[in-house]
Amino acid sequence: MSYKFTQNKSCYCFPCHKGIDEEHFSCLFCYCPLYALGDKCGGNFTFTSKGVKDCSPCKIPHLEKNYEYMLSKLRILIDQVTKKHLEETGQTVEPEQPKQ
């Protein structure tokens, strides 16, 4: 089994999105971590009339082939959170020294 794919067929929501063959439906990124990126996540979404992001038509986090894409977007999210924290606290980060 791949670390890029997992399923939870006992979940009451499985599969939570339509249009993906159950055999290939990955639950690894259940509750998509890219939700926080808003309109920069790259997924197929809309906003409801109340301003809530609706990701129900999005399949990106549920396909094993998109694992690297998810990690690249997670890096963006981590960098944004880190930058905000550093700005709010006045902290700085020492640049990494090259390994010898």
N, C-alpha and C positions, 0 to 999 in steps of 0.2 A: 504494500500500500504506500502511496505517495504522501509526503508531508504537505503537499499542496492541495490535498483533497480529503474531505471527511464527510460522512453522512450521519444523520440522526433520524432514521426512518420511524422511530417511536415518537418523535415530536408531533404534537397535535397540529402543527402548521405544515408539516412536510407534505409536499413541497410548497413553500410559501409564495412562489412566483410561478405563473403559468408560462408555458412555451419552452420548457427545458425538459428533455427526456429524464425521467427519474434516475436512470442508471448513471447519468452524468451530472446530476444536481449536487453541488457541493455546499455543505453547511459551514465550511471553515470560517467564512466571514458573516455569520449570522449577526444581525444587527450591524449593518455595514458601518465600518469605522470612517468611511468617507462622507457620511451624512454631514459631519461638521464642516466640510469644505464648501457647503452651500452649492452655488452654481458652478464651482470650480472642480467638482468631483469627476466630471467627464461622463457621468451616467445618463440614462434616459429617465428623466423625472419631470414633474410639473409641480407647481405650487397650488394648493387649494385656495378657495376664496378667503380662507382665514389665515393664509400665509404659511401653512404647514407644508413642508416638503413631502411630496408623495412619490416614493421610489418604487411603487408596485410594478411598473412596467420594466424596471431595470434588471438585467441579467448578469451584469459585469461581475459582481462578487461571487456569483454562484457557478462559475465555470472555471475549471482547473487551469485552462489556458491563460486566464487573466491574473494568475497569481503574481507574476512579476509587476504587472501594471498596478495591482493593489499595493504592493510594497513601495513602488515609486511614489504613489500618491500619499501613502502613509508617511514617507520621508518628508514630503512637503508639509503635511500637518504637524509632524513633530518639530520641524524647523520653525513653523509659525508660532507654535506654543512656546518653544524655547526663547525665541526672539522677544515675544511679548513679556515673558517672565523676566528676562534680563533687563528689558526697558523699565518695567515696573519696580524692580528691586535695585536698579542701578549697578547690578553685578556685571562683570565682564568675564569673558572666557579666554583663557590662555590659548594661543594658537598651538596646534599639535606640532611637536618637533618630529622631523623625519626620523624613521627608525634606522638604526645603524646595524 
